[in-house]
Amino acid sequence: MRNRFLIPVFVVFTGLVLIISYTHWQNKVSHIAASASKEEPDFSNPYERKTFKEKLENGLSIKTLIIGDSIGDSMGTGDEEHFWYNQIREKIESEHGSNMRFEKLTRGGATTFDGLFDLIGSPNRNVYDLAIVVYGQNDKGLLSVNEFESNYKNLISLINMYHPASEIVTVIENSLDPDNEYADIINSLADEYGTILVDMREPFTSTNGNLTVDGIHPNNDGYNLYADAIYEAISEYSGDSEVKTEEPVYTEKLKLSFKDSQGFTALNGSYYSDEKGSFIEYEFEGNAVAVSFSATENSGTAKAYINGELVNEFNLYAPDGRPKHFLVANELGDGQHTLKIEVTGTPSVNYDGDSTEGIEVNLLGAYLLR
């Protein structure tokens, strides 16, 4: 009799345990699902990720690429508090609650080809929500208008290809003249490709007082204007611009092995010489070839020959020690070609136009572009 009474009690007790356990499991699953719905989408798929504007409006993390020259790097002021990108980060965080992270492909003296060369073959894909392009001052002295336009187009196209969800900001630097052809190109390409244009000549012209340290690089007050103008442009961006996309001319670079060498010495993965007439030769099949040097204040000049014909001479001076990249030739056509790099023994010219005493050439490599 006692056992017959215990069996129903046991069954009821077991049922209650199962019901409570199931309810707890269901609530836990619901909680997990709710939490998952608040997470950002899988950023490996550009079609599932949020746009820059959506991230800004929802206080989500924003990853930004800055690609440019010394102004892009905020050189000219040693005060990090006034670096234009640090100011933008503070504004974004305080006004929108978004954490803004930066990666920089910037260096003093850089041109659009330096940026293009650094970006070609980059392993990063679908990473950036925003890309800010800052070039022009160095290009106007080193590249033709046609070269600048071609490089700038390729740079925009490459960013669009590697980071299709990214918005692109193109900056006209304060140091470019009102009727400057290079500035006109940036302006027209912004219309053509749907980039966010920031023309820094306007705020610099309309603001009284000294805004640069040397007539080119902004001081603290100048970089404040950069921060204000770029922040205003990206925070007011509607997100509905029609973006033009096209295949970049170059999407990869292949380092070449030299065929012949005289007077150069292998040094830490590069080739060094300070003897006039020293040369390195490469053979390749392809349409375009570039070279990369390590440039310092002791660097001189070098000549480049394609198939025995002089096509370029490079001034390799740089006060800070950095790579310098040059497009030697393109549109070479089919067939095999020979590239020869020769030490001239002639000193380089510094940024003030004065001759230096340096004649060294440190070649990092030659690259086939395709």
Buried (B, 14 or more C-beta within 10 A) or exposed (E): EEEEEEEEEEEEEEEEEEEEEEEEEEEEEEEEEEEEEEEEEEBEEEEEBBEBBEBBEEBBEBBBBBBBBBBBBBBBBEEEEBBBBBBBBBBBBEEBEBEBEBBBBBBBBBBBBBBBBBBBBBEEEBBBBBBBBBBBBBBBEBBEBEBBBBBBBBBBBBBBBBBBBBBBBBBBBBBBEEEBEBBBBBBEBBEEBBBBBBBBBBBBEEEEEEBBBEEBBBBBBBBBBBBBBBBEBBBEBEEEBEEBEEEBBBBEBEEBEBEEBEBBEEEEEBBBBBBEEBBBBBEBEBBBBBBBBBBBBBBBBBBBBBEEEEBBEBBBBBEEEBBBBBBBBBEBEEEEBBBBBBBBBBBBBBBEEEEBEBBBBBBBBBBBBB
